Amino acid sequence: MTDRSAEQDVGRIEDAVRTWSRPSDLKITDMRLAVVASNYDYPIIRLDTNQGVYGLGEVRDAGHKENALQFKSFLLGQNPCNVDLLFRTMKGFGGPGREGGGVSGLELALWDLVGKVYGVPCYQFLGGKYRDKARIYADTPTPHDPTPEEYVQRVLQRKAMGMTFIKFDIGPNVLDDIPDALIGAPTEHEYLMQRRSQAPGTGVSTKLSDKGIERMVEIVAAVREAAGWDVSLCIDHFGHGYLTANEVIRLANALEPFGLAWIEDPMPDWDIEGHRLVTRAVNVPTAAGENLYLWEGFREMIETRAVDIIHPDLLTSGGMLETKRIADYAESHGIPTALHFAGSPIAFMANLHCAAAISSLVAVENHALDLPFWKDLVTGLDDPLIEKGYATIPDRPGLGVDLNMEGIKENLRYPELFEDTSYWDTPKLGFYRPPGPVIGE
């Protein structure tokens, strides 16, 4: 038998793995962003390296590019393959809602790099896949004229696209022009302040009347009759702090006959006890969690079984691996997972990879069915992307898509297209100098 050197053995292994570069020598050299204007802004991240390969990520929809750029000085010179080390370094500087978008979006870019380097799809780093296709649920915004007829038309359009799981938004705003549907009418200022209140339903005196509940029931009943019982339906936007838990309970009980898959965010994200009260009192499933950050942010909601379905947005919850961790913990408490999503095709692909690895998955949201330019932001998408209500899990390295520069250029919020970000290369130490003499001067 011929002796082989250790170096030769390593070389044979690397040949088998199909690397795009030499992983042990890989270093992050730059971070660039381009902000796409859409129904929500999409701050798209590109992490460059010393070996030409780059990773793609995305700050949470309606977030800001600075949410990611603040971490650039941490990442420069680091090996992106050390995903957990870098994630732990960053995660303490994130937070709920859009404040988690930088940490989470960069986690996507790191995994995209690792997948490209090793020639492996991202789901493989999450433990492999449970499915080859993920069920998609279609978001359907409130019609300009929120009548039952308009709702039916919008939902039937979704069904005509082949969607078999449809969400539609139905909140107190659909009652604005219905006489006596609300008890008391808030001013616009009161309405906005109510959304920010730490005491849901108490910031203004407005309440749902029986007539208001009847109108909302009328809308859901019309949609169910038109869509049929072969379509899963769920609703959103009737909570968010507009209503007290007792009002949500009244409304949910009235909607029980229509077999909804869930009512989304019946109470504000932080109000775990409010969610628990609603969930215990109604037979319609509840789903929440799109603005919660990290496993620690979901822990109380899961352990108290405050909802029937957890609903993380992986661009806030911490990215793919952290969302998989959250979903596994929820499953251990008998709670399945649906994935909230309203971003670009880059993050949509990340959602598909994550969905593949979650055993208790219900469905993944798509919020872009009305955006004709959406698919043109990247290359590498399947055509059709969604077929008979399902999207195929990508099998290409990393996230499985690349940038379409022309499509991005045509839809920029600002003229900058992955332009220089060297301002963020070093921490801005010394910018603030307290008043008074400095020791040594």
C-alpha positions as CSV (number, residue, x, y, z in Angstrom):
1,M,0.0,0.0,0.0
2,T,1.3,3.4,-1.0
3,D,1.7,5.9,1.9
4,R,-0.2,9.2,1.4
5,S,0.6,12.4,3.1
6,A,-2.0,14.2,5.2
7,E,-2.0,17.1,2.7
8,Q,-2.9,14.7,-0.1
9,D,-5.8,13.3,2.0
10,V,-7.1,16.8,2.7
11,G,-6.9,17.6,-1.0
12,R,-9.0,14.5,-1.9
13,I,-11.6,15.5,0.7
14,E,-11.9,19.1,-0.7
15,D,-12.2,17.7,-4.2
16,A,-15.2,15.6,-3.1
17,V,-16.9,18.5,-1.4
18,R,-16.9,20.8,-4.5
19,T,-15.7,23.9,-2.8
20,W,-15.9,27.3,-4.6
21,S,-12.9,28.4,-2.5
22,R,-10.7,27.3,0.3
23,P,-13.0,27.7,3.4
24,S,-10.2,27.9,6.0
25,D,-8.8,30.9,4.3
26,L,-12.1,32.7,3.6
27,K,-12.4,36.2,5.0
28,I,-15.2,38.8,4.9
29,T,-13.8,41.9,3.1
30,D,-16.9,44.2,2.6
31,M,-20.6,44.7,3.2
32,R,-22.7,46.4,0.6
33,L,-26.5,47.1,0.5
34,A,-29.1,48.1,-2.1
35,V,-32.6,49.2,-0.9
36,V,-35.4,48.0,-3.2
37,A,-38.6,50.0,-3.1
38,S,-41.6,47.8,-2.9
39,N,-44.8,47.4,-0.9
40,Y,-42.2,47.5,1.9
41,D,-38.6,48.5,1.4
42,Y,-36.2,45.5,1.0
43,P,-32.6,46.4,2.2
44,I,-30.6,43.7,0.3
45,I,-27.2,42.7,1.8
46,R,-24.2,41.5,-0.1
47,L,-21.2,40.2,2.0
48,D,-18.0,40.1,0.0
49,T,-15.0,37.9,0.6
50,N,-11.3,37.7,-0.3
51,Q,-12.1,34.7,-2.7
52,G,-14.7,36.3,-4.9
53,V,-17.7,34.4,-3.5
54,Y,-20.3,36.5,-1.8
55,G,-23.3,35.9,0.4
56,L,-26.8,37.4,0.1
57,G,-29.1,38.4,2.9
58,E,-31.8,40.9,3.6
59,V,-32.9,43.2,6.4
60,R,-36.5,42.8,7.5
61,D,-39.1,44.4,5.2
62,A,-39.6,48.1,6.1
63,G,-36.4,48.0,8.1
64,H,-33.3,50.1,7.5
65,K,-29.9,49.3,5.9
66,E,-28.2,50.7,9.0
67,N,-29.6,47.7,11.0
68,A,-27.1,45.6,9.1
69,L,-24.3,48.2,8.6
70,Q,-23.8,48.6,12.3
71,F,-22.2,45.2,12.3
72,K,-19.8,45.7,9.5
73,S,-16.8,46.5,11.7
74,F,-17.5,43.2,13.7
75,L,-17.5,41.1,10.5
76,L,-14.6,42.5,8.5
77,G,-11.7,40.0,8.5
78,Q,-13.8,37.2,10.0
79,N,-14.3,33.8,8.5
80,P,-18.0,33.6,7.5
81,C,-18.0,29.8,8.1
82,N,-18.0,30.5,11.8
83,V,-21.7,31.3,11.7
84,D,-22.5,30.6,15.3
85,L,-19.5,32.6,16.6
86,L,-20.5,35.7,14.5
87,F,-24.2,35.3,15.3
88,R,-23.5,35.3,19.1
89,T,-21.3,38.4,18.7
90,M,-24.1,40.3,17.0
91,K,-27.4,39.0,18.6
92,G,-27.1,41.1,21.8
93,F,-27.3,44.2,19.7
94,G,-30.6,43.3,18.0
95,G,-34.2,43.5,19.3
96,P,-37.9,42.8,18.6
97,G,-39.6,43.9,15.4
98,R,-37.4,45.6,12.7
99,E,-34.5,45.9,15.2
100,G,-33.9,42.2,14.7
101,G,-33.6,42.7,11.0
102,G,-29.9,43.3,10.8
103,V,-28.8,40.4,12.9
104,S,-31.3,38.0,11.1
105,G,-30.5,39.2,7.6
106,L,-26.8,38.8,8.1
107,E,-27.3,35.3,9.4
108,L,-28.9,34.5,6.0
109,A,-25.9,36.0,4.2
110,L,-23.4,33.9,6.3
111,W,-25.2,30.7,5.6
112,D,-25.5,31.6,1.9
113,L,-21.7,32.0,1.8
114,V,-21.1,28.7,3.6
115,G,-23.5,26.9,1.3
116,K,-21.8,28.3,-1.8
117,V,-18.3,27.5,-0.5
118,Y,-19.2,23.8,0.2
119,G,-21.7,23.4,-2.7
120,V,-24.5,22.5,-0.3
121,P,-28.1,23.9,0.0
122,C,-28.7,25.8,3.2
123,Y,-31.3,23.4,4.5
124,Q,-28.6,20.8,4.9
125,F,-27.0,22.9,7.6
126,L,-30.3,22.9,9.5
127,G,-30.4,19.1,9.7
128,G,-31.7,18.2,6.3
129,K,-35.2,18.4,4.9
130,Y,-38.6,16.8,5.8
131,R,-40.2,17.8,2.5
132,D,-39.5,18.6,-1.1
133,K,-42.2,21.2,-1.3
134,A,-43.6,23.8,1.1
135,R,-47.2,24.9,1.2
136,I,-47.5,28.6,0.6
137,Y,-50.2,30.9,2.0
138,A,-51.1,34.0,0.1
139,D,-51.4,37.4,1.8
140,T,-54.4,39.4,0.6
141,P,-54.4,43.1,1.7
142,T,-57.7,44.9,2.6
143,P,-59.5,46.1,-0.5
144,H,-59.9,49.9,-1.0
145,D,-63.6,49.4,-0.8
146,P,-63.9,46.8,2.0
147,T,-67.2,45.3,1.1
148,P,-68.0,41.5,1.2
149,E,-68.1,41.6,-2.6
150,E,-64.6,43.2,-2.9
151,Y,-63.2,40.7,-0.5
152,V,-64.7,37.8,-2.5
153,Q,-63.2,39.1,-5.7
154,R,-59.7,39.5,-4.2
155,V,-59.7,36.0,-2.6
156,L,-61.0,34.4,-5.8
157,Q,-58.2,36.0,-7.7
158,R,-55.8,34.2,-5.3
159,K,-57.6,31.0,-5.9
160,A,-57.4,31.5,-9.6
161,M,-53.6,31.7,-9.2
162,G,-53.7,28.1,-7.8
163,M,-53.4,29.2,-4.1
164,T,-55.0,26.7,-1.7
165,F,-54.2,28.6,1.5
166,I,-55.3,32.3,1.6
167,K,-55.0,35.0,4.3
168,F,-57.0,38.2,4.1
169,D,-56.8,41.3,6.3
170,I,-59.9,42.3,8.2
171,G,-59.6,44.9,10.9
172,P,-61.7,47.6,12.6
173,N,-60.8,49.9,9.6
174,V,-63.3,47.9,7.5
175,L,-66.0,49.4,9.7
176,D,-65.2,53.0,9.2
177,D,-68.1,53.7,6.8
178,I,-70.6,51.4,8.5
179,P,-73.1,53.3,10.7
180,D,-73.1,52.2,14.4
181,A,-70.5,49.5,13.8
182,L,-68.2,51.1,16.3
183,I,-69.2,52.5,19.7
184,G,-67.3,55.8,19.8
185,A,-65.1,57.1,16.9
186,P,-61.4,57.7,17.6
187,T,-59.6,60.6,16.1
188,E,-56.7,59.7,13.8
189,H,-54.3,60.6,16.6
190,E,-56.1,58.4,19.1
191,Y,-56.1,55.5,16.6
192,L,-52.3,55.7,16.1
193,M,-51.6,56.1,19.8
194,Q,-53.7,53.0,20.5
195,R,-51.4,50.9,18.3
196,R,-48.5,52.0,20.6
197,S,-50.4,51.6,23.8
198,Q,-49.1,49.2,26.5
199,A,-52.7,48.6,27.6
200,P,-54.6,47.2,24.5
201,G,-58.1,48.4,24.0
202,T,-57.9,51.1,26.8
203,G,-56.3,54.0,25.0
204,V,-59.6,55.1,23.4
205,S,-63.2,54.5,24.2
206,T,-64.0,52.9,20.8
207,K,-65.5,49.4,21.0
208,L,-67.0,46.9,18.6
209,S,-70.8,46.9,18.5
210,D,-72.9,43.9,17.7
211,K,-73.4,45.5,14.3
212,G,-69.7,45.7,13.8
213,I,-69.2,42.1,14.6
214,E,-72.1,41.2,12.2
215,R,-70.4,43.1,9.4
216,M,-67.1,41.3,9.9
217,V,-68.9,37.9,10.1
218,E,-70.7,38.9,6.9
219,I,-67.3,39.4,5.1
220,V,-65.8,36.1,6.3
221,A,-69.0,34.2,5.5
222,A,-69.1,35.6,2.0
223,V,-65.4,34.7,1.4
224,R,-65.9,31.1,2.7
225,E,-68.9,30.5,0.6
226,A,-67.2,31.8,-2.6
227,A,-63.8,30.1,-1.9
228,G,-65.3,26.8,-0.9
229,W,-64.2,24.4,1.8
230,D,-61.2,23.1,-0.3
231,V,-59.3,26.3,0.6
232,S,-57.7,27.1,3.9
233,L,-58.5,30.6,5.1
234,C,-57.0,32.7,7.8
235,I,-57.4,36.4,8.8
236,D,-55.1,39.1,10.1
237,H,-55.2,42.7,11.4
238,F,-58.2,42.6,13.7
239,G,-56.1,42.7,16.8
240,H,-52.8,44.7,17.1
241,G,-54.0,46.5,20.3
242,Y,-57.2,47.9,18.8
243,L,-59.4,45.6,20.8
244,T,-59.4,44.2,24.3
245,A,-59.1,40.4,24.9
246,N,-62.8,40.2,25.6
247,E,-63.7,41.9,22.3
248,V,-61.4,39.6,20.4
249,I,-63.1,36.6,22.1
250,R,-66.5,37.9,21.1
251,L,-65.5,38.3,17.5
252,A,-63.6,35.0,17.3
253,N,-66.5,33.1,18.7
254,A,-68.8,34.6,16.1
255,L,-66.3,33.5,13.4
256,E,-66.0,29.9,14.6
257,P,-68.5,28.4,12.0
258,F,-66.2,29.3,9.1
259,G,-63.4,26.9,9.9
260,L,-60.5,29.4,9.9
261,A,-57.0,28.1,10.0
262,W,-56.1,30.8,12.4
263,I,-56.7,34.4,13.5
264,E,-53.4,36.2,13.4
265,D,-52.0,38.5,16.1
266,P,-55.2,38.8,18.1
267,M,-53.3,40.8,20.7
268,P,-50.0,42.9,20.6
269,D,-46.9,40.7,20.4
270,W,-45.6,41.5,23.8
271,D,-49.0,40.7,25.5
272,I,-48.4,37.0,26.2
273,E,-51.1,36.8,28.8
274,G,-53.6,38.5,26.5
275,H,-52.9,35.9,23.8
276,R,-53.3,33.1,26.4
277,L,-56.7,34.4,27.5
278,V,-57.9,34.5,23.9
279,T,-56.5,31.1,23.0
280,R,-58.1,29.5,26.0
281,A,-61.5,31.0,25.4
282,V,-62.0,30.4,21.7
283,N,-62.1,27.4,19.3
284,V,-60.6,29.3,16.4
285,P,-56.8,28.7,16.3
286,T,-54.6,31.6,17.2
287,A,-51.2,32.5,15.6
288,A,-48.7,35.1,16.7
289,G,-45.0,36.0,17.0
290,E,-43.9,37.8,13.8
291,N,-42.1,40.5,15.9
292,L,-40.5,38.4,18.6
293,Y,-36.7,38.1,18.6
294,L,-34.7,35.0,19.3
295,W,-35.6,31.8,21.1
296,E,-35.7,33.7,24.4
297,G,-38.4,36.0,22.9
298,F,-40.6,33.0,22.1
299,R,-40.0,31.0,25.3
300,E,-42.9,32.3,27.4
301,M,-45.4,32.2,24.5
302,I,-44.5,28.6,23.9
303,E,-44.2,27.4,27.5
304,T,-47.5,28.9,28.4
305,R,-49.1,27.7,25.2
306,A,-50.4,31.2,24.7
307,V,-51.1,30.5,21.0
308,D,-52.0,27.5,18.9
309,I,-49.5,28.2,16.2
310,I,-46.2,30.1,16.5
311,H,-45.6,32.5,13.6
312,P,-42.0,33.8,13.5
313,D,-40.6,36.0,10.8
314,L,-37.1,34.7,10.4
315,L,-35.9,38.2,9.4
316,T,-36.7,39.2,13.0
317,S,-36.5,35.9,14.9
318,G,-32.8,35.4,14.3
319,G,-32.5,33.9,10.8
320,M,-32.8,30.3,9.7
321,L,-31.0,28.3,12.4
322,E,-32.6,30.2,15.3
323,T,-36.0,29.9,13.7
324,K,-35.5,26.2,13.3
325,R,-34.5,26.1,17.0
326,I,-37.7,28.0,18.0
327,A,-39.9,25.7,15.9
328,D,-38.4,22.6,17.4
329,Y,-39.0,24.0,20.9
330,A,-42.6,24.8,20.0
331,E,-43.1,21.3,18.6
332,S,-41.9,19.8,21.9
333,H,-44.8,21.7,23.5
334,G,-47.3,20.5,20.9
335,I,-47.3,23.7,18.9
336,P,-46.7,23.8,15.1
337,T,-45.1,26.6,13.1
338,A,-46.2,28.9,10.3
339,L,-43.6,31.3,8.8
340,H,-44.5,35.0,8.4
341,F,-42.8,36.7,5.4
342,A,-43.1,39.9,3.4
343,G,-39.7,40.5,1.8
344,S,-37.8,39.9,-1.4
345,P,-37.1,36.6,-3.2
346,I,-33.8,36.3,-1.3
347,A,-35.5,36.0,2.1
348,F,-38.3,33.9,0.5
349,M,-35.7,31.3,-0.5
350,A,-34.3,31.4,3.1
351,N,-37.9,30.7,4.3
352,L,-38.1,27.7,2.0
353,H,-34.8,26.3,3.3
354,C,-36.0,26.8,6.8
355,A,-39.4,25.3,6.0
356,A,-37.8,22.2,4.6
357,A,-36.1,21.6,8.0
358,I,-39.1,22.2,10.2
359,S,-41.0,19.0,10.9
360,S,-44.2,20.7,12.2
361,L,-44.5,23.2,9.4
362,V,-48.0,24.5,8.5
363,A,-47.2,26.9,5.7
364,V,-45.0,29.8,4.5
365,E,-46.3,33.3,3.6
366,N,-45.9,35.0,0.3
367,H,-46.7,38.7,0.3
368,A,-45.7,39.5,-3.3
369,L,-48.3,38.0,-5.5
370,D,-49.3,41.4,-6.8
371,L,-45.8,42.7,-7.5
372,P,-44.9,42.1,-11.2
373,F,-41.2,43.1,-10.7
374,W,-40.6,40.9,-7.6
375,K,-39.3,37.8,-9.4
376,D,-36.9,40.0,-11.5
377,L,-34.8,41.0,-8.5
378,V,-32.9,37.7,-8.6
379,T,-32.0,34.9,-11.0
380,G,-32.4,31.2,-10.2
381,L,-36.1,31.1,-9.3
382,D,-38.3,28.2,-10.5
383,D,-40.9,29.1,-13.2
384,P,-43.5,28.8,-12.0
385,L,-42.3,29.6,-8.5
386,I,-45.6,28.4,-6.9
387,E,-47.6,25.6,-8.4
388,K,-50.8,24.3,-7.0
389,G,-50.2,26.2,-3.8
390,Y,-46.7,24.8,-3.2
391,A,-43.1,26.0,-3.8
392,T,-40.3,23.5,-4.4
393,I,-37.4,23.5,-1.9
394,P,-34.3,24.8,-3.8
395,D,-31.5,22.3,-4.2
396,R,-28.7,24.6,-5.4
397,P,-25.8,25.7,-3.2
398,G,-26.5,28.3,-0.5
399,L,-29.9,30.0,-0.8
400,G,-30.0,29.1,-4.4
401,V,-30.5,32.5,-6.1
402,D,-28.2,35.3,-7.3
403,L,-28.7,39.0,-7.9
404,N,-30.3,40.4,-11.1
405,M,-28.6,43.7,-11.1
406,E,-30.9,45.2,-13.8
407,G,-34.0,44.2,-11.9
408,I,-32.7,45.8,-8.8
409,K,-31.5,49.0,-10.5
410,E,-35.0,49.5,-11.9
411,N,-36.6,49.4,-8.4
412,L,-34.2,51.2,-6.1
413,R,-35.4,53.4,-3.3
414,Y,-32.2,55.4,-3.4
415,P,-29.7,55.8,-6.4
416,E,-27.0,53.8,-4.5
417,L,-26.5,50.3,-5.8
418,F,-24.2,48.4,-3.5
419,E,-22.0,51.5,-3.2
420,D,-19.2,52.2,-0.8
421,T,-19.9,51.6,2.9
422,S,-16.4,52.3,4.2
423,Y,-17.8,54.8,6.7
424,W,-18.9,51.7,8.7
425,D,-15.5,49.9,8.6
426,T,-14.5,50.9,12.1
427,P,-16.5,51.6,15.2
428,K,-17.1,55.3,15.5
429,L,-15.3,55.7,18.8
430,G,-14.7,59.2,20.0
431,F,-17.7,60.7,18.2
432,Y,-19.2,61.8,21.6
433,R,-16.9,63.6,24.0
434,P,-18.4,64.5,27.4
435,P,-18.0,68.2,28.5
436,G,-15.1,69.2,30.7
437,P,-11.3,68.6,30.6
438,V,-9.9,65.2,29.5
439,I,-7.3,63.6,31.9
440,G,-3.8,64.1,30.4
441,E,-4.6,67.2,28.4
